[in-house]
Amino acid sequence: MATVNVYLNFPGNCEEAFNFYRSVFESDFQGGIMRFRDVPHSDNAPPMPEDAKNMVMHVSLPILGGSSVLMGSDAPASMGFNVRFGNNVYINLQPETRYETQRLFTALANGGKVEMELQDMFWGDYYGALTDKYGVQWMFNCSEKV
């Protein structure tokens, strides 16, 4: 089965963000958290910067009952990365119930900024949008009718 997963890069706070998302989605990491220090050394690669060794190389978090996976990593400047959050990416969630939509919306809005409160829309869905406290943008579409 083909899937679409969202992958997020962070400037050093990936673990903090994913612990927050783990609590919101009431899920657990698949295979734990892989760190840059876990990467096998290669003679062809430059040495691992000390400040990057404990950062997250990869983390996977099943969300919405496991039908989707949120993935992420740190992208340390010491390794040549320059993370910039923009307004071109949203994670679109389509929970099965209005109750779950409201629960997730409220949790992700904590410390963030609501762009549009959840409301019934002309296309028939219960919709809302927000930016969480980490700068990640979320849209919610729920097709459950009242």
N, C-alpha and C positions, 0 to 999 in steps of 0.2 A: 504494500500500500504506500503510495506517495504521501509525503507530509511536507509541511512548511514549518520551519522553526525559526524563531527570532534569536539572533546572536547579538549581544551587547558588549561593547568594550568600555572599560572604565579606566580612569587615570590613576588608580591605586586603591579604590574603595569597593572593588567587586565583591569581596567577601561580605562586607557590611551590607551592601545592597541585596545580595542573594540571601542572606539570613533574614532580611526584612521580607523579601518575596516568599521565602519558605514559610514564614509565619502567616502571611496573607493567604497563600494558596493551600495552607495546611498540607504540605507535601514534604518529601525528603529528597536530597540530592541522589542522583544516579551515580553510584561508584565513588561517592565522596567528592572531595575537592582535590584536584591535581594542581600541584604547585610547580613553579619554574625550577625549583631545586630537584624535582623528580625527573627532569629531562636528562637522559643519558648524555654524558660528555662525548663530544666528537672532536677529533684533532683538527677538523676543518672549520670548526665554529670558534668565534671569539669567546673568551671566558665570560661566564655569567656574572653580571654586575651584582655586588653584594646586596644592594637595595632591592633587587628584583627577586631574589631567591625565595622569599616567603610569599610573594604575590601569587595570585590565582592565574594558572595557565589555562585551566578549563574547569567549568562547572556546568552541570545539566540539572534542570529542575522540571519534572513533569508537572503540568498545570492542567486545570479543568478536567480532572479525573484521568490524566495521562494521555488525553487525545492530542496534546501539544506539549512541546518541550521548550522551555526558555533556557538559553545557553549564554555563557558569558566568560570573560577573562579580563585581567588587567592588561593594559597596554602601556608599560612603563616608558617614560621619557628617556631613561638611561639606556633603553634598547632601541631608541630612534623613533618611538611612536609619539604622535601628537593628537590626543583625543579631543575632539570638539563636538559637542552635542549640538544638533541643528534642529530645525523644525520640519525636516523631511521624512521622519520615521515615526510611525505610531505602531503600537502593538494593538491589534484589534481582537478583543475578546468577545465571544458569543456564548455566554452562559445559557444553560437550559431554562433557568427560572429567573423571575424578577427578584426573588429573595436573594439568590446567589449574586445576581448583578449588583444589587444594592450593597450587599456585604463586601464584595470585592471593591466596588467604587469607593465606599466609605473608607476602607482600610488603605487603599492606595492614595487617596486624597489627603490622608493624615500627613501634615507637614508639607504638602504640595500646593498646587493651585488648580482649582476647578475652572475649566474653560467653558463647559456647558453642563448644567445640572442634568441629571437623569430625567427624561420626560418622554411622553409619547410623541412620535414623529409622524410626519405625513406619509412616509413610506411604510408605516405600520409597525415599526420596531420601537422598543423602549431604548432610548439612546442617551449617551452622555460622553463627555471627554474631559480629560485632566492631564496635568503634568505632575508626576510624583516628585518627592523631595530630592531625587537623584537626577532630575532633568529628563526622565524618560516619559514619553507621551503615550497615553492610553486612550483607546476608544472602546465603547461598550455598545453592543447591539444585542438585544434580547427579543426574540420573536414570540415569547409566551404572551398570550392574550389574557386580560383580566377577566 
